[in-house]
Amino acid sequence: MRFLIISLILMSASFSQAEVQGFNEMIKEASISEKILRKRLLRILNSSEVAIAANEQAQEQLQKSPSQDFEVKLVRVNQ
């Protein structure tokens, strides 16, 4: 009986450890994805071809922007 109880405790501990390792992997993957997306966004925002319009034509340019799926739209400006 004692052996059975010890076996059950060890088995539940190993399941808990596996679950924690799974969560740790998910957190690690999310962190990597966040870093990649942050780098891509910074690359886009630092690009010389992309700027946010700051004049009377801003609303018109935003409406013509090809990125209709996004709330924040980036527009190309001629320099």
Phi and psi restraints in degrees (value plus and minus 20) as a CYANA .aco file:
   2 ARG   PHI     -81.1   -41.1
   2 ARG   PSI     -61.5   -21.5
   3 PHE   PHI     -80.7   -40.7
   3 PHE   PSI     -60.9   -20.9
   4 LEU   PHI     -84.1   -44.1
   4 LEU   PSI     -63.9   -23.9
   5 ILE   PHI     -84.5   -44.5
   5 ILE   PSI     -64.4   -24.4
   6 ILE   PHI     -83.1   -43.1
   6 ILE   PSI     -60.3   -20.3
   7 SER   PHI     -82.9   -42.9
   7 SER   PSI     -62.7   -22.7
   8 LEU   PHI     -84.4   -44.4
   8 LEU   PSI     -60.7   -20.7
   9 ILE   PHI     -84.1   -44.1
   9 ILE   PSI     -64.6   -24.6
  10 LEU   PHI     -85.1   -45.1
  10 LEU   PSI     -58.6   -18.6
  11 MET   PHI     -86.5   -46.5
  11 MET   PSI     -63.4   -23.4
  12 SER   PHI     -86.4   -46.4
  12 SER   PSI     -54.9   -14.9
  13 ALA   PHI     -85.2   -45.2
  13 ALA   PSI     -59.7   -19.7
  14 SER   PHI     -89.4   -49.4
  14 SER   PSI     -56.3   -16.3
  15 PHE   PHI     -84.2   -44.2
  15 PHE   PSI     -62.0   -22.0
  16 SER   PHI     -83.1   -43.1
  16 SER   PSI     -61.7   -21.7
  17 GLN   PHI     -84.6   -44.6
  17 GLN   PSI     -61.2   -21.2
  18 ALA   PHI     -84.6   -44.6
  18 ALA   PSI     -59.0   -19.0
  19 GLU   PHI     -85.8   -45.8
  19 GLU   PSI     -62.7   -22.7
  20 VAL   PHI     -83.1   -43.1
  20 VAL   PSI     -61.3   -21.3
  21 GLN   PHI     -83.4   -43.4
  21 GLN   PSI     -57.6   -17.6
  22 GLY   PHI     -82.6   -42.6
  22 GLY   PSI     -64.0   -24.0
  23 PHE   PHI     -83.7   -43.7
  23 PHE   PSI     -60.4   -20.4
  24 ASN   PHI     -81.4   -41.4
  24 ASN   PSI     -59.9   -19.9
  25 GLU   PHI     -85.0   -45.0
  25 GLU   PSI     -61.8   -21.8
  26 MET   PHI     -83.0   -43.0
  26 MET   PSI     -61.9   -21.9
  27 ILE   PHI     -84.3   -44.3
  27 ILE   PSI     -61.0   -21.0
  28 LYS   PHI     -83.6   -43.6
  28 LYS   PSI     -64.2   -24.2
  29 GLU   PHI     -84.2   -44.2
  29 GLU   PSI     -61.2   -21.2
  30 ALA   PHI     -84.5   -44.5
  30 ALA   PSI     -58.5   -18.5
  31 SER   PHI     -85.1   -45.1
  31 SER   PSI     -62.4   -22.4
  32 ILE   PHI     -84.1   -44.1
  32 ILE   PSI     -64.0   -24.0
  33 SER   PHI     -81.4   -41.4
  33 SER   PSI     -61.6   -21.6
  34 GLU   PHI     -82.4   -42.4
  34 GLU   PSI     -62.5   -22.5
  35 LYS   PHI     -83.9   -43.9
  35 LYS   PSI     -62.2   -22.2
  36 ILE   PHI     -83.3   -43.3
  36 ILE   PSI     -66.5   -26.5
  37 LEU   PHI     -84.5   -44.5
  37 LEU   PSI     -58.4   -18.4
  38 ARG   PHI     -83.5   -43.5
  38 ARG   PSI     -62.5   -22.5
  39 LYS   PHI     -84.0   -44.0
  39 LYS   PSI     -61.6   -21.6
  40 ARG   PHI     -83.8   -43.8
  40 ARG   PSI     -63.5   -23.5
  41 LEU   PHI     -83.0   -43.0
  41 LEU   PSI     -63.6   -23.6
  42 LEU   PHI     -83.3   -43.3
  42 LEU   PSI     -58.0   -18.0
  43 ARG   PHI     -83.3   -43.3
  43 ARG   PSI     -61.3   -21.3
  44 ILE   PHI     -86.5   -46.5
  44 ILE   PSI     -66.3   -26.3
  45 LEU   PHI     -87.9   -47.9
  45 LEU   PSI     -48.4    -8.4
  46 ASN   PHI    -105.3   -65.3
  46 ASN   PSI     -26.0    14.0
  47 SER   PHI     -85.7   -45.7
  47 SER   PSI     121.5   161.5
  48 SER   PHI     -94.8   -54.8
  48 SER   PSI     -36.6     3.4
  49 GLU   PHI    -107.8   -67.8
  49 GLU   PSI     -27.7    12.3
  50 VAL   PHI    -139.3   -99.3
  50 VAL   PSI     111.9   151.9
  51 ALA   PHI    -173.9  -133.9
  51 ALA   PSI     144.2   184.2
  52 ILE   PHI    -117.6   -77.6
  52 ILE   PSI     108.6   148.6
  53 ALA   PHI     -84.1   -44.1
  53 ALA   PSI     116.6   156.6
  54 ALA   PHI    -149.9  -109.9
  54 ALA   PSI      27.7    67.7
  55 ASN   PHI    -164.0  -124.0
  55 ASN   PSI    -189.6  -149.6
  56 GLU   PHI     -83.7   -43.7
  56 GLU   PSI     -46.7    -6.7
  57 GLN   PHI    -105.2   -65.2
  57 GLN   PSI     -16.2    23.8
  58 ALA   PHI     -77.9   -37.9
  58 ALA   PSI     -67.4   -27.4
  59 GLN   PHI     -82.6   -42.6
  59 GLN   PSI     -62.7   -22.7
  60 GLU   PHI     -83.4   -43.4
  60 GLU   PSI     -62.9   -22.9
  61 GLN   PHI     -84.9   -44.9
  61 GLN   PSI     -58.8   -18.8
  62 LEU   PHI     -85.9   -45.9
  62 LEU   PSI     -57.2   -17.2
  63 GLN   PHI     -87.6   -47.6
  63 GLN   PSI     -51.3   -11.3
  64 LYS   PHI    -105.3   -65.3
  64 LYS   PSI     -25.0    15.0
  65 SER   PHI     -81.1   -41.1
  65 SER   PSI     119.1   159.1
  66 PRO   PHI     -92.2   -52.2
  66 PRO   PSI     -33.1     6.9
  67 SER   PHI    -115.2   -75.2
  67 SER   PSI      47.7    87.7
  68 GLN   PHI     -89.7   -49.7
  68 GLN   PSI     -36.3     3.7
  69 ASP   PHI    -100.6   -60.6
  69 ASP   PSI     -29.2    10.8
  70 PHE   PHI    -131.1   -91.1
  70 PHE   PSI     126.8   166.8
  71 GLU   PHI     -91.3   -51.3
  71 GLU   PSI     -59.1   -19.1
  72 VAL   PHI    -118.7   -78.7
  72 VAL   PSI     101.4   141.4
  73 LYS   PHI    -132.4   -92.4
  73 LYS   PSI     117.8   157.8
  74 LEU   PHI    -121.7   -81.7
  74 LEU   PSI     118.2   158.2
  75 VAL   PHI    -141.0  -101.0
  75 VAL   PSI     127.7   167.7
  76 ARG   PHI    -104.3   -64.3
  76 ARG   PSI     114.8   154.8
  77 VAL   PHI    -136.7   -96.7
  77 VAL   PSI     124.8   164.8
  78 ASN   PHI    -107.0   -67.0
  78 ASN   PSI     106.4   146.4
